[in-house]
């Protein structure tokens, strides 16, 4: 299981969804997360500039429909399917979906097939925390298990990374379905002002992340910091045994 082991042994990672992908191609990160709709084939990302293989993982939103995606025209431009709400969670044109409905699940399954056809090593599942809006925690857990099973059916060693939603890590079946968690704003920035998060929030998240880590899962962290604050937070992240990344 080369792809999963590359994720599990990673000491660095990088994340870029839009713009000139030259930055990510030239980085020496052990894991790179990109958007297959913007980037095309995975082949260009799989080798480090200094030599050696790395994992190229494709972003996939599972709790929101995005208006600019190729699927939108066929599902949603003429009518509103039952699974689509026009409710947003902070990004214009990204709409909360009733993710437990078969119509939406079919779109996610198709996107998974397209991603693996482009050669990606795994999936980076985002907007898992949409369940908080709808209260369907059990259905989100079930959905992630289904996505994971499909991915591994297509590519046996597909790596499954999830972003946020660490409240789901108290479910053993969910933890078994994933390989890694990427947590945004673990120490700073929950109020989007760069400030330090409340200590109880930090320790609560770390406790859940450590529960997954103790079961062999890899923990990645992205903080939106720079300069000396980033340096000191990087040390805190590494001290936990997590892998840091800083997005300006």
C-alpha positions as CSV (number, residue, x, y, z in Angstrom):
1,X,0.0,0.0,0.0
2,X,2.5,2.6,-1.3
3,X,0.1,5.5,-1.4
4,X,-1.2,5.2,2.1
5,X,2.3,4.6,3.5
6,X,3.5,7.8,1.8
7,X,0.8,9.7,3.6
8,X,1.5,7.9,6.9
9,X,5.2,8.6,6.8
10,X,4.9,12.2,5.6
11,X,6.9,14.9,7.4
12,X,5.6,17.8,5.3
13,X,2.6,18.6,3.2
14,X,1.4,21.4,0.9
15,X,-2.1,22.4,-0.2
16,X,-3.0,24.6,-3.2
17,X,-6.3,24.5,-5.0
18,X,-6.1,27.4,-7.5
19,X,-3.6,29.5,-9.4
20,X,-0.3,28.6,-10.9
21,X,0.6,25.1,-9.7
22,X,4.3,25.6,-10.3
23,X,4.7,26.4,-6.6
24,X,3.4,23.1,-5.6
25,X,5.3,21.2,-8.3
26,X,8.5,22.8,-7.1
27,X,7.9,22.2,-3.4
28,X,9.6,19.2,-1.7
29,X,6.5,18.3,0.4
30,X,5.9,14.6,1.0
31,X,2.1,15.0,0.3
32,X,0.5,17.6,-2.0
33,X,-3.2,18.3,-2.1
34,X,-4.6,19.8,-5.3
35,X,-7.9,20.2,-7.2
36,X,-8.1,17.8,-10.1
37,X,-10.6,20.0,-11.9
38,X,-8.0,22.8,-12.0
39,X,-4.9,20.7,-12.3
40,X,-5.6,17.8,-14.6
41,X,-3.4,14.7,-14.4
42,X,-1.7,13.7,-11.2
43,X,1.5,12.7,-13.0
44,X,3.0,16.3,-12.8
45,X,2.8,16.3,-9.0
46,X,4.1,12.8,-8.1
47,X,7.9,13.4,-8.2
48,X,9.7,15.8,-5.9
49,X,12.1,18.2,-7.6
50,X,15.0,16.7,-5.6
51,X,14.0,13.2,-6.6
52,X,11.7,10.6,-5.0
53,X,8.0,9.9,-5.1
54,X,5.3,11.7,-3.1
55,X,1.6,11.3,-2.7
56,X,-0.7,13.5,-4.9
57,X,-4.1,13.8,-3.3
58,X,-7.2,15.3,-4.9
59,X,-9.6,17.7,-3.1
60,X,-13.3,16.6,-3.1
61,X,-16.1,18.6,-1.3
62,X,-18.6,16.2,0.1
63,X,-20.9,18.5,2.0
64,X,-21.3,21.3,-0.5
65,X,-22.2,21.7,-4.2
66,X,-19.9,24.1,-6.0
67,X,-21.5,26.1,-8.8
68,X,-18.4,26.2,-11.1
69,X,-17.9,22.4,-11.1
70,X,-18.5,20.5,-14.4
71,X,-21.4,18.6,-12.8
72,X,-23.4,21.7,-12.1
73,X,-24.7,22.2,-15.6
74,X,-26.3,18.8,-15.8
75,X,-27.7,18.6,-12.2
76,X,-28.6,22.1,-11.3
77,X,-28.7,24.8,-14.0
78,X,-32.2,24.1,-15.1
79,X,-33.9,22.9,-11.9
80,X,-33.2,22.4,-8.2
81,X,-32.7,18.8,-7.2
82,X,-34.1,17.6,-3.9
83,X,-30.6,17.4,-2.4
84,X,-29.6,21.0,-3.1
85,X,-30.2,23.9,-0.7
86,X,-29.3,27.5,-1.6
87,X,-27.8,27.9,1.8
88,X,-24.1,29.0,2.0
89,X,-21.5,28.5,4.7
90,X,-19.2,31.4,3.9
91,X,-18.3,30.9,0.2
92,X,-20.6,32.4,-2.5
93,X,-21.7,29.7,-5.0
94,X,-21.0,26.9,-2.6
95,X,-24.3,25.4,-1.4
96,X,-25.0,23.1,1.5
97,X,-26.3,19.7,0.3
98,X,-28.5,17.0,1.8
99,X,-25.5,14.8,1.5
100,X,-27.4,11.6,2.5
101,X,-29.6,11.8,-0.6
102,X,-28.8,9.3,-3.4
103,X,-28.6,12.0,-6.1
104,X,-25.8,13.8,-4.4
105,X,-24.0,10.6,-3.5
106,X,-24.1,9.6,-7.2
107,X,-22.3,12.9,-8.1
108,X,-19.6,12.3,-5.4
109,X,-19.1,8.7,-6.6
110,X,-18.7,9.9,-10.2
111,X,-16.2,12.6,-9.1
112,X,-14.2,9.9,-7.3
113,X,-14.0,7.8,-10.4
114,X,-12.9,10.8,-12.5
115,X,-10.2,11.6,-9.9
116,X,-8.7,8.1,-9.9
117,X,-8.8,8.0,-13.7
118,X,-6.5,11.1,-13.6
119,X,-4.0,9.1,-11.5
120,X,-4.4,10.6,-8.0
121,X,-3.3,8.6,-5.0
122,X,-6.2,9.4,-2.8
123,X,-9.0,11.8,-1.8
124,X,-9.0,14.9,0.5
125,X,-12.6,15.1,1.7
126,X,-13.8,18.6,2.7
127,X,-17.0,20.1,4.1
128,X,-17.5,17.0,6.3
129,X,-18.5,19.5,9.0
130,X,-21.7,20.3,7.0
131,X,-23.4,17.6,9.2
132,X,-23.3,20.2,12.0
133,X,-25.8,22.3,9.9
134,X,-28.1,19.4,9.3
135,X,-27.7,17.3,12.5
136,X,-27.1,14.2,10.4
137,X,-24.0,12.9,12.1
138,X,-24.6,9.2,11.6
139,X,-25.4,9.8,7.9
140,X,-22.1,11.7,7.4
141,X,-20.2,8.8,9.0
142,X,-21.9,6.4,6.7
143,X,-21.2,8.6,3.7
144,X,-17.5,8.7,4.4
145,X,-17.4,5.0,4.9
146,X,-19.0,4.5,1.5
147,X,-16.6,7.0,-0.2
148,X,-13.7,5.2,1.3
149,X,-14.9,1.8,0.3
150,X,-15.5,3.0,-3.3
151,X,-12.0,4.6,-3.5
152,X,-10.3,1.4,-2.2
153,X,-12.4,-0.6,-4.6
154,X,-10.9,1.4,-7.5
155,X,-7.4,1.8,-6.1
156,X,-6.6,-0.7,-3.3
157,X,-4.1,1.6,-1.6
158,X,-6.0,4.9,-2.0
159,X,-5.3,7.3,0.8
160,X,-8.3,9.0,2.5
161,X,-7.7,12.3,4.1
162,X,-10.5,14.3,5.8
163,X,-10.5,18.0,6.6
164,X,-11.8,19.1,10.1
165,X,-14.9,17.4,11.5
166,X,-12.8,15.9,14.3
167,X,-16.0,15.5,16.4
168,X,-16.6,12.4,14.2
169,X,-13.4,10.8,15.5
170,X,-15.2,9.3,18.5
171,X,-16.7,6.8,16.0
172,X,-14.5,3.7,15.5
173,X,-16.0,2.8,12.1
174,X,-15.3,6.3,10.8
175,X,-11.7,6.2,12.1
176,X,-11.2,2.9,10.3
177,X,-12.4,4.4,7.0
178,X,-9.8,7.1,6.9
179,X,-6.0,7.4,7.0
180,X,-5.4,11.0,8.0
181,X,-7.1,14.1,9.3
182,X,-6.1,17.7,8.3
183,X,-7.2,20.2,11.0
184,X,-7.5,23.9,10.1
185,X,-6.9,26.6,12.7
186,X,-5.9,24.2,15.6
187,X,-4.0,26.8,17.7
188,X,-5.0,30.1,16.0
189,X,-7.6,31.8,13.9
190,X,-10.9,30.4,14.8
191,X,-12.2,34.0,15.0
192,X,-10.3,34.8,11.7
193,X,-8.3,37.5,13.4
194,X,-5.0,35.5,13.8
195,X,-5.5,35.4,17.6
196,X,-4.9,32.4,19.8
197,X,-7.9,30.0,20.2
198,X,-9.3,29.5,23.7
199,X,-7.2,26.9,25.5
200,X,-10.2,24.6,26.1
201,X,-11.0,24.5,22.4
202,X,-7.4,23.7,21.6
203,X,-7.2,20.9,24.2
204,X,-10.6,19.5,23.1
205,X,-9.5,19.2,19.5
206,X,-6.1,17.8,20.4
207,X,-7.7,15.1,22.5
208,X,-9.9,14.0,19.6
209,X,-7.0,14.1,17.2
210,X,-4.8,12.1,19.5
211,X,-7.5,9.5,19.8
212,X,-7.1,9.0,16.0
213,X,-3.3,9.2,16.1
214,X,-3.2,6.4,18.8
215,X,-5.1,4.3,16.2
216,X,-2.4,4.8,13.6
217,X,-3.9,7.8,11.8
218,X,-1.7,10.7,10.5
219,X,-2.6,14.2,11.7
220,X,-1.9,17.2,9.5
221,X,-2.5,20.8,10.6
222,X,-2.9,24.0,8.5
223,X,-2.6,27.4,10.2
224,X,-3.0,30.7,8.5
225,X,0.0,32.4,10.0
226,X,3.3,33.8,9.0
227,X,6.6,35.0,10.6
228,X,7.7,34.3,14.1
229,X,4.2,33.2,15.2
230,X,4.2,30.6,12.5
231,X,7.7,29.4,13.7
232,X,6.6,29.0,17.3
233,X,3.3,27.3,16.4
234,X,5.1,24.9,14.0
235,X,7.2,23.7,17.0
236,X,3.9,23.2,19.0
237,X,2.4,21.2,16.2
238,X,5.5,19.0,15.8
239,X,5.6,18.5,19.5
240,X,2.2,16.9,19.3
241,X,3.5,14.6,16.6
242,X,1.4,16.4,13.9
243,X,2.6,17.7,10.5
244,X,2.3,21.5,10.1
245,X,1.6,23.6,7.0
246,X,1.3,27.3,6.8
247,X,-0.9,29.1,4.3
248,X,-0.1,32.8,4.3
